[in-house]
């Protein structure tokens, strides 16, 4: 699993979902994205993240130092959760999916 610049880096400098200026925007080849914006409508910094088909979440921060540290921590946690997602043909798919949902709930509570 690797992270890379979303859309080849073309989103940097554009407006994000929180109407802030995108300063970091990365996607994971296993199906996740995390975006850091500054000067949005709700807070000085916002991190929008998601795992495709599972969840989307936004975390608000007050300083750039906090935001950049949280961006890296969120990427690591999303990567860990991506490893938990079962394949469609996994015979334990339902049980593993419940574990993923539990972990996503913990994640959202941590970054609320």
N, C-alpha and C positions, 0 to 999 in steps of 0.2 A: 504494500500500500504506500502510495506516495502523494504528497501534496504538491500542487503547482499553481501558478498564477491563473486565476479564473479568466477565461476568454483571452488568453495570451497577454494579460495585463491591461487590456483596453478599458476595463471598468475603473481603473485608478483615475481619480479626478472627476468622475461622474457623480451624480447624485444617487444615493442609495434609498432603500425602502423607508428609512427614518428621515429622509430629506436632508441628510448630511453628506459631506464630501467623503467619498470612499478613499481611504488611505492604504488599506490592505484588503486583499480579496483573494482567497485561495479555495481550491476545490480538491477533493480527494478522489482518486480514480475508483474507489470502492463505493462512492455515492454520497458525499457530504460536501458542504460548503460553509465557509465562515468568512464574514465580511466585517471590517472595522470602519466606522464612519466617525467623522468629527463635525461639530457644529450643527447637529441635527435639531429638530424641533422639540425634542423631549429632554435631552441631556447633552452635556458637552461631548460625550463619546457614547457610541452604541455598537455592540457586537451582535450582528444577526447571524444565526447559524441554523443548520438543519441537516438532517439525514433524509435523503430523498425517499419519499413514501412512508416515512415514520414520524417526523416531527419538524417543527420550525419554532425557533425561540429567539427572543431579543433580550440582551443584558445591557443595562445602562451603567455608565461609569462617569466619574467626575474628573479624572486626570488622565493624561496620555500615558504616563508611566503605568498606572493601574490597568489601563485599557490594553496596552501592548503585552503586559504580563498575562492578563486574562485571555487574550487572543491565543497565546501559545498554550496555556493550560486547557482551554476549550478544544483546540485542535487535538491535543493528546487524548482528552476524554472522548471526543468523537471517534477518534481512531480506535480506541479500546472498545467502544460500543459497536462499531462497524464489524469488529471481529466476532461479536456475539450473534449477529443476525444470521439466522439459518437459511439455507438454500430452500427453494420451493419444494424440492423432492425429499427433504430431510424427514424421516419418519417421526422425529421428535420435534417437528416444527412448532406445534402448538405450545408445548412446554417451554421451548427455547424462546419463542416470541413473547411469552409472558415475562420471562427473565429480562428480555430487552426492554419491554414496557416498564418494568419496575426500575431498571437502571436509568431509563429516560426520565422517569418521574424524579428520581434522586438528583439527576443532573439539573433539571429545571428548577427544583427547589434550591439547589446550591447556587445557581446563577439567576436568582430572582431579585 
